[in-house]
């Protein structure tokens, strides 16, 4: 399945802007959630084994930038905020 990165970025940015940068899957339509579920899985399974939330967030940001080059900087920032909030 081809990923429509413009749509993925739009979903992340629109959904998280209502939630202070935090993406809440339970508040999304099933269609939107399906389109970004692979990123939600990244948030849930990325290891959080650093001493500080800043270190963990920086590693997750680096991971996203390297693996998903078509994510917008805003989307990456909001995924990192979600990761830090969910894991701390």
C-alpha positions in Angstrom: 0.0 0.0 0.0 1.3 3.4 -1.0 1.5 6.0 1.8 0.1 9.4 1.1 2.5 11.4 3.2 0.6 14.7 2.7 -2.5 13.1 4.1 -0.5 11.5 7.0 1.1 14.8 7.9 -2.3 16.5 7.7 -4.0 14.0 10.0 -1.2 14.2 12.6 -1.1 18.0 12.5 -4.9 18.4 12.7 -5.5 15.8 15.3 -2.7 16.8 17.6 -3.4 20.6 17.4 -6.6 20.0 19.3 -4.8 18.1 22.0 -1.8 20.2 22.9 0.6 18.3 20.5 -0.5 14.9 21.9 -2.0 12.4 19.5 -4.9 10.5 21.1 -5.8 7.5 19.0 -9.1 7.0 20.9 -10.3 10.4 19.7 -9.7 9.7 16.0 -12.0 8.3 13.4 -11.2 4.7 12.5 -10.2 5.8 9.0 -7.7 8.4 10.2 -6.3 5.9 12.8 -5.9 3.3 10.1 -3.8 5.7 8.0 -1.4 6.5 10.8 -1.5 3.3 12.8 2.1 2.4 11.7 3.3 5.6 13.4 1.3 5.0 16.5 3.0 1.6 16.7 6.4 3.3 16.5 5.4 5.5 19.4 4.3 2.5 21.4 7.2 0.2 20.8 10.2 2.6 20.7 12.4 1.8 23.8 12.3 4.4 26.5 15.5 3.5 28.4 17.2 6.9 28.8 17.7 8.7 32.1 15.7 11.8 31.0 12.6 12.5 28.9 14.8 14.9 26.8 17.2 12.1 26.0 14.4 9.7 25.1 12.7 12.3 23.0 15.9 13.2 21.1 16.5 9.6 20.2 13.0 9.1 19.1 13.2 12.2 16.9 16.4 11.0 15.3 14.8 7.6 14.7 11.7 9.2 13.0 13.9 11.5 10.9 16.0 8.7 9.6 13.2 6.2 9.0 10.4 8.5 7.7 12.0 11.3 5.7 8.7 12.4 4.3 7.2 13.3 7.7 6.9 17.0 8.2 8.9 18.6 11.0 5.6 19.5 12.7 4.4 15.8 12.5 7.7 14.6 13.9 7.5 17.1 16.7 4.0 16.0 17.6 4.9 12.3 17.5 7.8 13.0 19.8 5.5 14.9 22.2 3.1 12.0 22.2 6.0 9.5 22.8 7.3 11.5 25.8 3.8 12.0 27.3 2.8 8.4 26.9 6.0 7.0 28.3 6.6 9.3 31.3 
